[in-house]
Amino acid sequence: MTRKGWHIQRKDDTVTVARRLPARFDVSACTVMPSGGRLRLAQQIRQDMWRRLQNLRGFSPVVEVKDVNGALQVTAGGSIDGPFPRASIEEKLATLLADPDLRTRWSAQSAHREVRHG
């Protein structure tokens, strides 16, 4: 399924939002969030990640949110065409995922009931 150029894949307890398919993680960072709407959470994180990394040439964002034992395991990152400074980008991703203000906003947004499409 696509929504405005974004691919949304659902498989079992996992939602993946990606710009291109197949979704690929050349760089990534992970975190755990409280239970909530997986799609809403993925979209919120994707938006903030894109704001921080939009100037990275060849970057194609991917966010995967998986329900694991009542919590949400998040992997955020994506693919990058061409050479890139892996450690620097993964540090930016980890900092983004650890930001307390963003986490509060994401949790509030994902607490709203998730709407299934299709």
Biopython code that builds the backbone (N, CA, C, O; Angstrom):
import numpy as np
from Bio.PDB.StructureBuilder import StructureBuilder

atoms = [
    (1, "MET", "N", (0.845, -1.166, 0.000)),
    (1, "MET", "CA", (0.000, 0.000, 0.000)),
    (1, "MET", "C", (0.897, 1.239, 0.000)),
    (1, "MET", "O", (1.939, 1.252, 0.656)),
    (2, "THR", "N", (0.499, 2.266, -0.727)),
    (2, "THR", "CA", (1.263, 3.514, -0.708)),
    (2, "THR", "C", (0.366, 4.650, -0.252)),
    (2, "THR", "O", (-0.839, 4.667, -0.504)),
    (3, "ARG", "N", (0.989, 5.587, 0.420)),
    (3, "ARG", "CA", (0.284, 6.785, 0.848)),
    (3, "ARG", "C", (1.194, 7.961, 0.545)),
    (3, "ARG", "O", (2.205, 8.173, 1.214)),
    (4, "LYS", "N", (0.816, 8.726, -0.483)),
    (4, "LYS", "CA", (1.596, 9.897, -0.890)),
    (4, "LYS", "C", (3.068, 9.556, -1.093)),
    (4, "LYS", "O", (3.946, 10.266, -0.603)),
    (5, "GLY", "N", (3.334, 8.482, -1.807)),
    (5, "GLY", "CA", (4.715, 8.112, -2.118)),
    (5, "GLY", "C", (5.409, 7.283, -1.064)),
    (5, "GLY", "O", (6.579, 6.938, -1.235)),
    (6, "TRP", "N", (4.730, 6.950, 0.024)),
    (6, "TRP", "CA", (5.318, 6.133, 1.088)),
    (6, "TRP", "C", (4.680, 4.752, 1.047)),
    (6, "TRP", "O", (3.461, 4.625, 0.924)),
    (7, "HIS", "N", (5.499, 3.736, 1.149)),
    (7, "HIS", "CA", (5.021, 2.361, 1.180)),
    (7, "HIS", "C", (4.783, 1.967, 2.625)),
    (7, "HIS", "O", (5.637, 2.170, 3.488)),
    (8, "ILE", "N", (3.616, 1.403, 2.877)),
    (8, "ILE", "CA", (3.264, 0.944, 4.217)),
    (8, "ILE", "C", (3.044, -0.558, 4.126)),
    (8, "ILE", "O", (2.127, -1.028, 3.452)),
    (9, "GLN", "N", (3.898, -1.301, 4.816)),
    (9, "GLN", "CA", (3.793, -2.757, 4.813)),
    (9, "GLN", "C", (3.398, -3.234, 6.202)),
    (9, "GLN", "O", (3.934, -2.767, 7.206)),
    (10, "ARG", "N", (2.464, -4.160, 6.247)),
    (10, "ARG", "CA", (2.043, -4.773, 7.508)),
    (10, "ARG", "C", (2.278, -6.265, 7.397)),
    (10, "ARG", "O", (1.861, -6.910, 6.435)),
    (11, "LYS", "N", (2.959, -6.805, 8.408)),
    (11, "LYS", "CA", (3.171, -8.246, 8.457)),
    (11, "LYS", "C", (3.167, -8.658, 9.914)),
    (11, "LYS", "O", (4.012, -8.225, 10.698)),
    (12, "ASP", "N", (2.212, -9.495, 10.268)),
    (12, "ASP", "CA", (2.048, -9.948, 11.645)),
    (12, "ASP", "C", (1.956, -8.732, 12.573)),
    (12, "ASP", "O", (1.040, -7.923, 12.432)),
    (13, "ASP", "N", (2.879, -8.595, 13.508)),
    (13, "ASP", "CA", (2.854, -7.501, 14.477)),
    (13, "ASP", "C", (3.794, -6.364, 14.100)),
    (13, "ASP", "O", (4.194, -5.583, 14.964)),
    (14, "THR", "N", (4.156, -6.260, 12.813)),
    (14, "THR", "CA", (5.136, -5.278, 12.364)),
    (14, "THR", "C", (4.561, -4.372, 11.284)),
    (14, "THR", "O", (3.888, -4.828, 10.360)),
    (15, "VAL", "N", (4.840, -3.077, 11.423)),
    (15, "VAL", "CA", (4.495, -2.092, 10.396)),
    (15, "VAL", "C", (5.797, -1.456, 9.937)),
    (15, "VAL", "O", (6.623, -1.048, 10.754)),
    (16, "THR", "N", (5.975, -1.375, 8.623)),
    (16, "THR", "CA", (7.158, -0.745, 8.051)),
    (16, "THR", "C", (6.705, 0.367, 7.108)),
    (16, "THR", "O", (5.859, 0.159, 6.238)),
    (17, "VAL", "N", (7.287, 1.552, 7.298)),
    (17, "VAL", "CA", (7.024, 2.698, 6.429)),
    (17, "VAL", "C", (8.332, 2.997, 5.711)),
    (17, "VAL", "O", (9.360, 3.220, 6.350)),
    (18, "ALA", "N", (8.294, 3.001, 4.383)),
    (18, "ALA", "CA", (9.515, 3.193, 3.602)),
    (18, "ALA", "C", (9.234, 4.040, 2.372)),
    (18, "ALA", "O", (8.125, 4.036, 1.839)),
    (19, "ARG", "N", (10.237, 4.754, 1.936)),
    (19, "ARG", "CA", (10.123, 5.546, 0.715)),
    (19, "ARG", "C", (10.198, 4.640, -0.513)),
    (19, "ARG", "O", (9.477, 4.840, -1.490)),
    (20, "ARG", "N", (11.095, 3.625, -0.447)),
    (20, "ARG", "CA", (11.233, 2.694, -1.579)),
    (20, "ARG", "C", (11.221, 1.252, -1.084)),
    (20, "ARG", "O", (11.509, 0.952, 0.075)),
    (21, "LEU", "N", (10.877, 0.393, -2.010)),
    (21, "LEU", "CA", (10.912, -1.043, -1.727)),
    (21, "LEU", "C", (11.952, -1.692, -2.621)),
    (21, "LEU", "O", (12.137, -1.253, -3.757)),
    (22, "PRO", "N", (12.626, -2.706, -2.152)),
    (22, "PRO", "CA", (12.494, -3.258, -0.811)),
    (22, "PRO", "C", (13.123, -2.327, 0.222)),
    (22, "PRO", "O", (14.125, -1.662, -0.041)),
    (23, "ALA", "N", (12.499, -2.298, 1.417)),
    (23, "ALA", "CA", (13.025, -1.483, 2.514)),
    (23, "ALA", "C", (14.376, -2.059, 2.926)),
    (23, "ALA", "O", (14.543, -3.273, 3.038)),
    (24, "ARG", "N", (15.338, -1.163, 3.150)),
    (24, "ARG", "CA", (16.697, -1.605, 3.470)),
    (24, "ARG", "C", (17.294, -0.673, 4.513)),
    (24, "ARG", "O", (17.117, 0.544, 4.452)),
    (25, "PHE", "N", (18.006, -1.263, 5.474)),
    (25, "PHE", "CA", (18.680, -0.487, 6.512)),
    (25, "PHE", "C", (20.188, -0.536, 6.294)),
    (25, "PHE", "O", (20.841, -1.504, 6.682)),
    (26, "ASP", "N", (20.745, 0.512, 5.671)),
    (26, "ASP", "CA", (22.194, 0.671, 5.616)),
    (26, "ASP", "C", (22.682, 1.295, 6.914)),
    (26, "ASP", "O", (23.795, 1.020, 7.363)),
    (27, "VAL", "N", (21.850, 2.131, 7.513)),
    (27, "VAL", "CA", (22.105, 2.735, 8.820)),
    (27, "VAL", "C", (20.834, 2.580, 9.638)),
    (27, "VAL", "O", (19.731, 2.576, 9.091)),
    (28, "SER", "N", (20.990, 2.453, 10.946)),
    (28, "SER", "CA", (19.806, 2.341, 11.795)),
    (28, "SER", "C", (20.163, 2.583, 13.250)),
    (28, "SER", "O", (21.326, 2.532, 13.650)),
    (29, "ALA", "N", (19.126, 2.847, 14.022)),
    (29, "ALA", "CA", (19.205, 2.922, 15.473)),
    (29, "ALA", "C", (17.888, 2.349, 15.976)),
    (29, "ALA", "O", (16.883, 2.355, 15.266)),
    (30, "CYS", "N", (17.906, 1.856, 17.206)),
    (30, "CYS", "CA", (16.720, 1.203, 17.756)),
    (30, "CYS", "C", (16.356, 1.798, 19.110)),
    (30, "CYS", "O", (17.202, 2.339, 19.822)),
    (31, "THR", "N", (15.084, 1.686, 19.441)),
    (31, "THR", "CA", (14.590, 2.087, 20.749)),
    (31, "THR", "C", (13.335, 1.279, 21.038)),
    (31, "THR", "O", (12.808, 0.585, 20.168)),
    (32, "VAL", "N", (12.868, 1.381, 22.269)),
    (32, "VAL", "CA", (11.612, 0.744, 22.672)),
    (32, "VAL", "C", (10.690, 1.849, 23.162)),
    (32, "VAL", "O", (11.095, 2.720, 23.933)),
    (33, "MET", "N", (9.448, 1.801, 22.705)),
    (33, "MET", "CA", (8.433, 2.802, 23.066)),
    (33, "MET", "C", (7.254, 2.078, 23.709)),
    (33, "MET", "O", (7.077, 0.875, 23.519)),
    (34, "PRO", "N", (6.449, 2.820, 24.475)),
    (34, "PRO", "CA", (5.245, 2.209, 25.052)),
    (34, "PRO", "C", (4.282, 1.768, 23.954)),
    (34, "PRO", "O", (4.336, 2.264, 22.828)),
    (35, "SER", "N", (3.421, 0.849, 24.288)),
    (35, "SER", "CA", (2.431, 0.347, 23.342)),
    (35, "SER", "C", (1.578, 1.496, 22.806)),
    (35, "SER", "O", (1.286, 2.459, 23.515)),
    (36, "GLY", "N", (1.189, 1.372, 21.544)),
    (36, "GLY", "CA", (0.359, 2.390, 20.902)),
    (36, "GLY", "C", (0.142, 2.016, 19.458)),
    (36, "GLY", "O", (0.355, 0.870, 19.061)),
    (37, "GLY", "N", (-0.278, 2.976, 18.682)),
    (37, "GLY", "CA", (-0.525, 2.750, 17.264)),
    (37, "GLY", "C", (0.790, 2.677, 16.511)),
    (37, "GLY", "O", (1.539, 3.653, 16.457)),
    (38, "ARG", "N", (1.068, 1.530, 15.935)),
    (38, "ARG", "CA", (2.350, 1.326, 15.235)),
    (38, "ARG", "C", (2.512, 2.243, 14.032)),
    (38, "ARG", "O", (3.577, 2.828, 13.834)),
    (39, "LEU", "N", (1.457, 2.372, 13.225)),
    (39, "LEU", "CA", (1.553, 3.200, 12.030)),
    (39, "LEU", "C", (1.735, 4.669, 12.397)),
    (39, "LEU", "O", (2.585, 5.350, 11.823)),
    (40, "ARG", "N", (0.962, 5.153, 13.328)),
    (40, "ARG", "CA", (1.098, 6.551, 13.760)),
    (40, "ARG", "C", (2.512, 6.816, 14.279)),
    (40, "ARG", "O", (3.121, 7.833, 13.947)),
    (41, "LEU", "N", (3.022, 5.900, 15.088)),
    (41, "LEU", "CA", (4.370, 6.064, 15.637)),
    (41, "LEU", "C", (5.404, 6.075, 14.519)),
    (41, "LEU", "O", (6.292, 6.927, 14.498)),
    (42, "ALA", "N", (5.290, 5.135, 13.593)),
    (42, "ALA", "CA", (6.243, 5.060, 12.480)),
    (42, "ALA", "C", (6.227, 6.342, 11.655)),
    (42, "ALA", "O", (7.280, 6.837, 11.252)),
    (43, "GLN", "N", (5.043, 6.876, 11.406)),
    (43, "GLN", "CA", (4.941, 8.086, 10.598)),
    (43, "GLN", "C", (5.515, 9.300, 11.322)),
    (43, "GLN", "O", (6.166, 10.140, 10.702)),
    (44, "GLN", "N", (5.281, 9.397, 12.611)),
    (44, "GLN", "CA", (5.831, 10.512, 13.381)),
    (44, "GLN", "C", (7.357, 10.475, 13.395)),
    (44, "GLN", "O", (8.015, 11.493, 13.180)),
    (45, "ILE", "N", (7.909, 9.294, 13.649)),
    (45, "ILE", "CA", (9.361, 9.154, 13.681)),
    (45, "ILE", "C", (9.939, 9.418, 12.297)),
    (45, "ILE", "O", (10.969, 10.080, 12.172)),
    (46, "ARG", "N", (9.293, 8.911, 11.267)),
    (46, "ARG", "CA", (9.764, 9.123, 9.898)),
    (46, "ARG", "C", (9.831, 10.609, 9.568)),
    (46, "ARG", "O", (10.798, 11.066, 8.959)),
    (47, "GLN", "N", (8.821, 11.357, 9.962)),
    (47, "GLN", "CA", (8.808, 12.796, 9.689)),
    (47, "GLN", "C", (9.976, 13.502, 10.376)),
    (47, "GLN", "O", (10.672, 14.303, 9.752)),
    (48, "ASP", "N", (10.191, 13.208, 11.650)),
    (48, "ASP", "CA", (11.279, 13.870, 12.378)),
    (48, "ASP", "C", (12.645, 13.416, 11.884)),
    (48, "ASP", "O", (13.583, 14.212, 11.834)),
    (49, "MET", "N", (12.766, 12.149, 11.521)),
    (49, "MET", "CA", (14.026, 11.647, 10.980)),
    (49, "MET", "C", (14.326, 12.349, 9.647)),
    (49, "MET", "O", (15.464, 12.742, 9.392)),
    (50, "TRP", "N", (13.308, 12.502, 8.808)),
    (50, "TRP", "CA", (13.501, 13.158, 7.519)),
    (50, "TRP", "C", (13.939, 14.615, 7.712)),
    (50, "TRP", "O", (14.801, 15.111, 6.987)),
    (51, "ARG", "N", (13.339, 15.292, 8.694)),
    (51, "ARG", "CA", (13.727, 16.684, 8.957)),
    (51, "ARG", "C", (15.211, 16.789, 9.308)),
    (51, "ARG", "O", (15.883, 17.739, 8.908)),
    (52, "ARG", "N", (15.714, 15.816, 10.053)),
    (52, "ARG", "CA", (17.121, 15.856, 10.477)),
    (52, "ARG", "C", (18.089, 15.411, 9.392)),
    (52, "ARG", "O", (19.231, 15.867, 9.360)),
    (53, "LEU", "N", (17.651, 14.528, 8.504)),
    (53, "LEU", "CA", (18.588, 13.931, 7.540)),
    (53, "LEU", "C", (18.258, 14.239, 6.083)),
    (53, "LEU", "O", (18.825, 13.618, 5.184)),
    (54, "GLN", "N", (17.363, 15.174, 5.836)),
    (54, "GLN", "CA", (16.930, 15.428, 4.458)),
    (54, "GLN", "C", (18.045, 15.936, 3.549)),
    (54, "GLN", "O", (17.945, 15.819, 2.327)),
    (55, "ASN", "N", (19.090, 16.491, 4.121)),
    (55, "ASN", "CA", (20.196, 16.975, 3.293)),
    (55, "ASN", "C", (21.241, 15.900, 3.008)),
    (55, "ASN", "O", (22.244, 16.166, 2.346)),
    (56, "LEU", "N", (21.011, 14.701, 3.501)),
    (56, "LEU", "CA", (21.927, 13.588, 3.263)),
    (56, "LEU", "C", (21.636, 13.016, 1.878)),
    (56, "LEU", "O", (20.599, 12.390, 1.657)),
    (57, "ARG", "N", (22.539, 13.232, 0.976)),
    (57, "ARG", "CA", (22.352, 12.816, -0.419)),
    (57, "ARG", "C", (22.125, 11.303, -0.518)),
    (57, "ARG", "O", (22.880, 10.509, 0.044)),
    (58, "GLY", "N", (21.074, 10.925, -1.241)),
    (58, "GLY", "CA", (20.778, 9.522, -1.494)),
    (58, "GLY", "C", (20.059, 8.800, -0.360)),
    (58, "GLY", "O", (19.904, 7.579, -0.406)),
    (59, "PHE", "N", (19.616, 9.540, 0.662)),
    (59, "PHE", "CA", (18.964, 8.917, 1.824)),
    (59, "PHE", "C", (17.517, 8.578, 1.521)),
    (59, "PHE", "O", (16.778, 9.401, 0.981)),
    (60, "SER", "N", (17.114, 7.359, 1.870)),
    (60, "SER", "CA", (15.743, 6.903, 1.711)),
    (60, "SER", "C", (15.278, 6.323, 3.055)),
    (60, "SER", "O", (15.701, 5.227, 3.425)),
    (61, "PRO", "N", (14.425, 7.032, 3.783)),
    (61, "PRO", "CA", (14.045, 6.636, 5.140)),
    (61, "PRO", "C", (13.216, 5.355, 5.217)),
    (61, "PRO", "O", (12.432, 5.028, 4.327)),
    (62, "VAL", "N", (13.432, 4.645, 6.336)),
    (62, "VAL", "CA", (12.651, 3.456, 6.666)),
    (62, "VAL", "C", (12.439, 3.455, 8.182)),
    (62, "VAL", "O", (13.373, 3.697, 8.946)),
    (63, "VAL", "N", (11.216, 3.183, 8.605)),
    (63, "VAL", "CA", (10.927, 2.999, 10.023)),
    (63, "VAL", "C", (10.132, 1.715, 10.168)),
    (63, "VAL", "O", (9.117, 1.510, 9.501)),
    (64, "GLU", "N", (10.614, 0.859, 11.051)),
    (64, "GLU", "CA", (9.922, -0.406, 11.334)),
    (64, "GLU", "C", (9.503, -0.389, 12.798)),
    (64, "GLU", "O", (10.315, -0.106, 13.678)),
    (65, "VAL", "N", (8.237, -0.692, 13.056)),
    (65, "VAL", "CA", (7.710, -0.734, 14.418)),
    (65, "VAL", "C", (7.082, -2.102, 14.629)),
    (65, "VAL", "O", (6.178, -2.515, 13.905)),
    (66, "LYS", "N", (7.591, -2.790, 15.645)),
    (66, "LYS", "CA", (7.146, -4.154, 15.923)),
    (66, "LYS", "C", (6.625, -4.246, 17.349)),
    (66, "LYS", "O", (7.259, -3.760, 18.285)),
    (67, "ASP", "N", (5.466, -4.873, 17.505)),
    (67, "ASP", "CA", (4.886, -5.098, 18.827)),
    (67, "ASP", "C", (5.589, -6.303, 19.450)),
    (67, "ASP", "O", (5.506, -7.417, 18.933)),
    (68, "VAL", "N", (6.284, -6.069, 20.569)),
    (68, "VAL", "CA", (7.008, -7.133, 21.256)),
    (68, "VAL", "C", (6.636, -7.102, 22.739)),
    (68, "VAL", "O", (7.022, -6.184, 23.462)),
    (69, "ASN", "N", (5.895, -8.098, 23.179)),
    (69, "ASN", "CA", (5.518, -8.220, 24.586)),
    (69, "ASN", "C", (4.888, -6.956, 25.156)),
    (69, "ASN", "O", (5.223, -6.542, 26.265)),
    (70, "GLY", "N", (3.980, -6.342, 24.407)),
    (70, "GLY", "CA", (3.253, -5.181, 24.896)),
    (70, "GLY", "C", (3.979, -3.852, 24.750)),
    (70, "GLY", "O", (3.447, -2.818, 25.155)),
    (71, "ALA", "N", (5.166, -3.852, 24.189)),
    (71, "ALA", "CA", (5.901, -2.615, 23.913)),
    (71, "ALA", "C", (6.169, -2.548, 22.416)),
    (71, "ALA", "O", (5.960, -3.525, 21.698)),
    (72, "LEU", "N", (6.626, -1.407, 21.954)),
    (72, "LEU", "CA", (6.914, -1.235, 20.533)),
    (72, "LEU", "C", (8.413, -1.104, 20.323)),
    (72, "LEU", "O", (9.045, -0.178, 20.833)),
    (73, "GLN", "N", (8.975, -2.036, 19.571)),
    (73, "GLN", "CA", (10.390, -2.007, 19.210)),
    (73, "GLN", "C", (10.506, -1.246, 17.898)),
    (73, "GLN", "O", (9.911, -1.629, 16.891)),
    (74, "VAL", "N", (11.279, -0.161, 17.920)),
    (74, "VAL", "CA", (11.399, 0.722, 16.765)),
    (74, "VAL", "C", (12.810, 0.634, 16.188)),
    (74, "VAL", "O", (13.800, 0.732, 16.913)),
    (75, "THR", "N", (12.882, 0.450, 14.884)),
    (75, "THR", "CA", (14.143, 0.563, 14.152)),
    (75, "THR", "C", (13.949, 1.674, 13.136)),
    (75, "THR", "O", (13.058, 1.603, 12.289)),
    (76, "ALA", "N", (14.792, 2.705, 13.222)),
    (76, "ALA", "CA", (14.692, 3.848, 12.319)),
    (76, "ALA", "C", (16.015, 4.028, 11.598)),
    (76, "ALA", "O", (17.084, 3.882, 12.191)),
    (77, "GLY", "N", (15.935, 4.343, 10.325)),
    (77, "GLY", "CA", (17.137, 4.543, 9.526)),
    (77, "GLY", "C", (16.753, 4.519, 8.074)),
    (77, "GLY", "O", (15.795, 5.170, 7.656)),
    (78, "GLY", "N", (17.512, 3.759, 7.303)),
    (78, "GLY", "CA", (17.167, 3.639, 5.904)),
    (78, "GLY", "C", (18.354, 3.298, 5.038)),
    (78, "GLY", "O", (19.420, 2.919, 5.522)),
    (79, "SER", "N", (18.144, 3.441, 3.752)),
    (79, "SER", "CA", (19.200, 3.152, 2.791)),
    (79, "SER", "C", (19.822, 4.464, 2.321)),
    (79, "SER", "O", (19.195, 5.523, 2.347)),
    (80, "ILE", "N", (21.078, 4.353, 1.892)),
    (80, "ILE", "CA", (21.791, 5.523, 1.392)),
    (80, "ILE", "C", (22.556, 5.102, 0.149)),
    (80, "ILE", "O", (23.372, 4.181, 0.187)),
    (81, "ASP", "N", (22.282, 5.784, -0.946)),
    (81, "ASP", "CA", (23.006, 5.520, -2.188)),
    (81, "ASP", "C", (24.315, 6.303, -2.152)),
    (81, "ASP", "O", (24.307, 7.526, -2.017)),
    (82, "GLY", "N", (25.424, 5.605, -2.272)),
    (82, "GLY", "CA", (26.725, 6.260, -2.278)),
    (82, "GLY", "C", (27.406, 6.177, -0.924)),
    (82, "GLY", "O", (26.856, 5.616, 0.024)),
    (83, "PRO", "N", (28.611, 6.739, -0.838)),
    (83, "PRO", "CA", (29.369, 6.694, 0.413)),
    (83, "PRO", "C", (28.737, 7.599, 1.470)),
    (83, "PRO", "O", (28.115, 8.610, 1.143)),
    (84, "PHE", "N", (28.904, 7.225, 2.737)),
    (84, "PHE", "CA", (28.320, 8.005, 3.825)),
    (84, "PHE", "C", (29.071, 7.711, 5.123)),
    (84, "PHE", "O", (29.661, 6.641, 5.271)),
    (85, "PRO", "N", (29.052, 8.667, 6.070)),
    (85, "PRO", "CA", (29.719, 8.485, 7.368)),
    (85, "PRO", "C", (28.810, 7.723, 8.340)),
    (85, "PRO", "O", (28.054, 8.335, 9.094)),
    (86, "ARG", "N", (28.886, 6.398, 8.319)),
    (86, "ARG", "CA", (27.975, 5.545, 9.092)),
    (86, "ARG", "C", (27.881, 5.937, 10.570)),
    (86, "ARG", "O", (26.778, 6.126, 11.084)),
    (87, "ALA", "N", (29.013, 6.061, 11.256)),
    (87, "ALA", "CA", (28.997, 6.329, 12.695)),
    (87, "ALA", "C", (28.295, 7.651, 13.007)),
    (87, "ALA", "O", (27.517, 7.730, 13.957)),
    (88, "SER", "N", (28.562, 8.669, 12.224)),
    (88, "SER", "CA", (27.955, 9.982, 12.438)),
    (88, "SER", "C", (26.438, 9.939, 12.240)),
    (88, "SER", "O", (25.687, 10.523, 13.021)),
    (89, "ILE", "N", (26.005, 9.256, 11.208)),
    (89, "ILE", "CA", (24.571, 9.184, 10.920)),
    (89, "ILE", "C", (23.860, 8.341, 11.976)),
    (89, "ILE", "O", (22.775, 8.705, 12.428)),
    (90, "GLU", "N", (24.454, 7.230, 12.369)),
    (90, "GLU", "CA", (23.819, 6.398, 13.394)),
    (90, "GLU", "C", (23.772, 7.117, 14.738)),
    (90, "GLU", "O", (22.845, 6.898, 15.518)),
    (91, "GLU", "N", (24.744, 7.961, 15.019)),
    (91, "GLU", "CA", (24.711, 8.770, 16.241)),
    (91, "GLU", "C", (23.552, 9.776, 16.178)),
    (91, "GLU", "O", (22.861, 9.988, 17.174)),
    (92, "LYS", "N", (23.343, 10.391, 15.013)),
    (92, "LYS", "CA", (22.220, 11.314, 14.850)),
    (92, "LYS", "C", (20.889, 10.588, 15.029)),
    (92, "LYS", "O", (19.967, 11.118, 15.649)),
    (93, "LEU", "N", (20.790, 9.386, 14.491)),
    (93, "LEU", "CA", (19.559, 8.601, 14.637)),
    (93, "LEU", "C", (19.309, 8.233, 16.101)),
    (93, "LEU", "O", (18.185, 8.347, 16.590)),
    (94, "ALA", "N", (20.352, 7.795, 16.791)),
    (94, "ALA", "CA", (20.213, 7.423, 18.209)),
    (94, "ALA", "C", (19.811, 8.638, 19.046)),
    (94, "ALA", "O", (18.977, 8.531, 19.945)),
    (95, "THR", "N", (20.407, 9.792, 18.744)),
    (95, "THR", "CA", (20.060, 11.026, 19.459)),
    (95, "THR", "C", (18.609, 11.396, 19.214)),
    (95, "THR", "O", (17.906, 11.796, 20.142)),
    (96, "LEU", "N", (18.157, 11.270, 17.989)),
    (96, "LEU", "CA", (16.766, 11.541, 17.652)),
    (96, "LEU", "C", (15.833, 10.635, 18.450)),
    (96, "LEU", "O", (14.872, 11.110, 19.055)),
    (97, "LEU", "N", (16.112, 9.340, 18.451)),
    (97, "LEU", "CA", (15.236, 8.381, 19.127)),
    (97, "LEU", "C", (15.246, 8.537, 20.648)),
    (97, "LEU", "O", (14.309, 8.105, 21.319)),
    (98, "ALA", "N", (16.292, 9.146, 21.192)),
    (98, "ALA", "CA", (16.405, 9.330, 22.642)),
    (98, "ALA", "C", (15.883, 10.689, 23.111)),
    (98, "ALA", "O", (15.798, 10.929, 24.315)),
    (99, "ASP", "N", (15.536, 11.569, 22.191)),
    (99, "ASP", "CA", (15.097, 12.924, 22.545)),
    (99, "ASP", "C", (13.808, 12.853, 23.375)),
    (99, "ASP", "O", (12.783, 12.394, 22.870)),
    (100, "PRO", "N", (13.841, 13.299, 24.635)),
    (100, "PRO", "CA", (12.665, 13.154, 25.506)),
    (100, "PRO", "C", (11.439, 13.931, 25.022)),
    (100, "PRO", "O", (10.312, 13.462, 25.182)),
    (101, "ASP", "N", (11.643, 15.107, 24.435)),
    (101, "ASP", "CA", (10.497, 15.880, 23.935)),
    (101, "ASP", "C", (9.826, 15.181, 22.756)),
    (101, "ASP", "O", (8.599, 15.118, 22.675)),
    (102, "LEU", "N", (10.647, 14.653, 21.840)),
    (102, "LEU", "CA", (10.081, 13.926, 20.703)),
    (102, "LEU", "C", (9.379, 12.653, 21.162)),
    (102, "LEU", "O", (8.290, 12.332, 20.687)),
    (103, "ARG", "N", (10.003, 11.931, 22.085)),
    (103, "ARG", "CA", (9.395, 10.688, 22.582)),
    (103, "ARG", "C", (8.033, 10.959, 23.215)),
    (103, "ARG", "O", (7.095, 10.180, 23.042)),
    (104, "THR", "N", (7.929, 12.066, 23.951)),
    (104, "THR", "CA", (6.656, 12.431, 24.572)),
    (104, "THR", "C", (5.607, 12.706, 23.503)),
    (104, "THR", "O", (4.470, 12.246, 23.610)),
    (105, "ARG", "N", (5.990, 13.463, 22.463)),
    (105, "ARG", "CA", (5.050, 13.768, 21.379)),
    (105, "ARG", "C", (4.657, 12.502, 20.627)),
    (105, "ARG", "O", (3.481, 12.281, 20.335)),
    (106, "TRP", "N", (5.663, 11.665, 20.311)),
    (106, "TRP", "CA", (5.363, 10.424, 19.593)),
    (106, "TRP", "C", (4.412, 9.538, 20.381)),
    (106, "TRP", "O", (3.473, 8.970, 19.824)),
    (107, "SER", "N", (4.662, 9.424, 21.690)),
    (107, "SER", "CA", (3.799, 8.583, 22.533)),
    (107, "SER", "C", (2.376, 9.114, 22.555)),
    (107, "SER", "O", (1.418, 8.346, 22.474)),
    (108, "ALA", "N", (2.239, 10.435, 22.666)),
    (108, "ALA", "CA", (0.905, 11.031, 22.687)),
    (108, "ALA", "C", (0.184, 10.776, 21.361)),
    (108, "ALA", "O", (-0.996, 10.426, 21.350)),
    (109, "GLN", "N", (0.896, 10.951, 20.246)),
    (109, "GLN", "CA", (0.289, 10.729, 18.936)),
    (109, "GLN", "C", (-0.072, 9.267, 18.711)),
    (109, "GLN", "O", (-1.130, 8.968, 18.158)),
    (110, "SER", "N", (0.795, 8.358, 19.132)),
    (110, "SER", "CA", (0.533, 6.936, 18.877)),
    (110, "SER", "C", (-0.478, 6.356, 19.851)),
    (110, "SER", "O", (-0.964, 5.244, 19.644)),
    (111, "ALA", "N", (-0.806, 7.093, 20.915)),
    (111, "ALA", "CA", (-1.800, 6.614, 21.873)),
    (111, "ALA", "C", (-3.204, 6.638, 21.271)),
    (111, "ALA", "O", (-4.089, 5.918, 21.733)),
    (112, "HIS", "N", (-3.408, 7.457, 20.246)),
    (112, "HIS", "CA", (-4.705, 7.475, 19.574)),
    (112, "HIS", "C", (-4.893, 6.143, 18.856)),
    (112, "HIS", "O", (-3.931, 5.544, 18.376)),
    (113, "ARG", "N", (-6.104, 5.700, 18.790)),
    (113, "ARG", "CA", (-6.393, 4.406, 18.190)),
    (113, "ARG", "C", (-5.874, 4.323, 16.755)),
    (113, "ARG", "O", (-6.078, 5.232, 15.951)),
    (114, "GLU", "N", (-5.208, 3.230, 16.460)),
    (114, "GLU", "CA", (-4.688, 3.024, 15.106)),
    (114, "GLU", "C", (-5.815, 2.628, 14.174)),
    (114, "GLU", "O", (-6.634, 1.769, 14.500)),
    (115, "VAL", "N", (-5.848, 3.258, 13.020)),
    (115, "VAL", "CA", (-6.874, 2.978, 12.008)),
    (115, "VAL", "C", (-6.234, 2.071, 10.954)),
    (115, "VAL", "O", (-5.182, 2.390, 10.400)),
    (116, "ARG", "N", (-6.877, 0.953, 10.690)),
    (116, "ARG", "CA", (-6.369, 0.022, 9.673)),
    (116, "ARG", "C", (-6.946, 0.406, 8.324)),
    (116, "ARG", "O", (-8.135, 0.693, 8.187)),
    (117, "HIS", "N", (-6.065, 0.401, 7.332)),
    (117, "HIS", "CA", (-6.495, 0.696, 5.961)),
    (117, "HIS", "C", (-6.360, -0.581, 5.145)),
    (117, "HIS", "O", (-5.342, -1.271, 5.204)),
    (118, "GLY", "N", (-7.400, -0.881, 4.388)),
    (118, "GLY", "CA", (-7.357, -2.023, 3.478)),
    (118, "GLY", "C", (-7.397, -3.262, 4.227)),
    (118, "GLY", "O", (-7.370, -4.341, 3.637)),
]
sb = StructureBuilder()
sb.init_structure("model")
sb.init_model(0)
sb.init_chain("A")
sb.init_seg("    ")
for serial, (resi, resn, name, xyz) in enumerate(atoms, 1):
    if name == "N":
        sb.init_residue(resn, " ", resi, " ")
    sb.init_atom(name, np.array(xyz, "f"), 0.0, 1.0, " ", f" {name:<3s}", serial, name[0])
structure = sb.get_structure()
